[in-house]
Amino acid sequence: MRTIVLKPGEQGEIIELPDEMESQIMRLQEIVGGWIEHVVLPKHHNGFINEEGKFKDLPWNHFATELCRLARRLPSTEIIVGPMVIVGPVDNNGDQSSVTDEFIKYLKHLKMVKNGK
């Protein structure tokens, strides 16, 4: 599954996650550094962040914060910290899907994702 990882202070990078659900969850936890928490993003996409990121004093993630605000799901007093993994819309079976080409183009336009992929 094609995803985008947004690390604090960096443009996003496109990576692949395993297809098997248990392996996906383990990889998501590895990337965010702990238990995962779901966040809603624009254009029906979804993100996963570290559920305890603020308690762990993880660094502010400007791009992830702005994406959540664009979805109108994050109050202006809140921020997202630590890495975020972006996945696509939920499919007809209720499973996460790959990030769409349209969403990658949208993030490149916002200069949130590295060009070249």
C-alpha positions in Angstrom: 0.0 0.0 0.0 1.4 3.4 -1.0 1.6 5.9 1.9 3.3 9.2 2.7 5.4 9.8 5.8 5.5 13.3 7.0 8.3 13.8 9.6 8.6 17.0 11.6 10.6 19.6 9.7 10.7 17.6 6.5 8.8 17.2 3.3 6.8 14.0 3.0 8.2 10.9 1.5 6.3 8.2 -0.4 6.8 4.7 1.0 5.1 1.3 0.6 3.5 -0.6 3.5 3.0 -4.3 3.5 -0.4 -5.6 2.3 -1.1 -7.8 5.3 -3.0 -5.9 8.0 -1.0 -7.1 11.0 2.3 -6.2 9.3 0.8 -2.8 8.3 -0.1 -2.0 12.0 3.4 -3.1 13.2 5.0 -0.9 10.5 2.8 2.1 11.3 3.7 1.8 15.0 7.4 1.6 14.1 7.2 4.7 12.0 5.3 6.9 14.5 7.2 5.4 17.5 4.3 3.9 19.5 0.6 3.3 19.6 -1.3 4.7 16.6 -4.1 7.3 16.6 -6.3 8.0 13.6 -6.8 11.5 12.3 -9.0 12.7 9.4 -7.4 14.5 6.5 -8.7 16.3 3.4 -10.1 14.6 0.4 -11.2 11.5 2.3 -7.6 10.5 3.2 -6.6 9.4 6.7 -3.5 9.8 8.8 -1.9 7.9 11.7 0.1 9.6 14.5 1.6 8.6 17.8 -1.2 8.5 20.3 1.1 9.6 23.1 3.2 12.0 21.1 2.5 15.0 23.3 3.3 13.1 26.5 6.6 11.9 24.9 7.4 15.5 24.0 7.7 14.8 20.2 8.5 17.7 18.0 5.8 19.8 16.3 4.9 18.6 12.8 3.9 21.7 10.9 2.7 20.0 7.7 0.7 17.4 9.6 -0.9 20.1 11.7 -1.8 22.2 8.6 -3.3 19.1 6.9 -5.6 18.4 9.8 -6.6 22.1 9.9 -7.5 21.9 6.2 -9.8 19.1 7.0 -11.3 21.3 9.7 -10.7 18.6 12.3 -8.1 20.3 14.5 -8.8 23.3 16.7 -6.5 26.3 16.2 -5.1 25.7 19.7 -4.0 22.1 19.0 -1.0 20.8 17.1 0.2 17.5 15.7 3.5 16.2 16.9 5.8 13.5 15.6 5.6 11.7 12.3 2.4 11.1 10.5 1.6 8.3 8.0 -0.9 9.2 5.4 -3.1 6.5 3.8 -5.8 6.7 1.2 -9.6 6.6 1.6 -11.3 3.6 3.1 -12.4 1.2 0.4 -15.7 -0.7 0.0 -14.5 -3.5 2.3 -13.6 -1.0 5.1 -9.9 -1.3 4.5 -7.4 1.5 4.1 -6.2 2.1 0.5 -3.2 3.6 -1.1 -2.8 7.4 -1.2 -4.3 8.6 -4.5 -2.3 10.2 -7.3 -4.6 13.2 -7.0 -3.7 13.6 -3.3 0.0 13.3 -4.0 -0.4 16.1 -6.6 -2.3 18.2 -4.0 0.5 17.8 -1.4 3.1 18.6 -4.0 1.2 21.7 -4.9 1.3 22.6 -1.1 5.0 21.8 -1.1 4.4 19.1 1.5 5.9 16.2 -0.5 9.2 15.9 -2.3 9.0 16.0 -6.0 10.4 13.2 -8.1 8.1 10.3 -7.2 
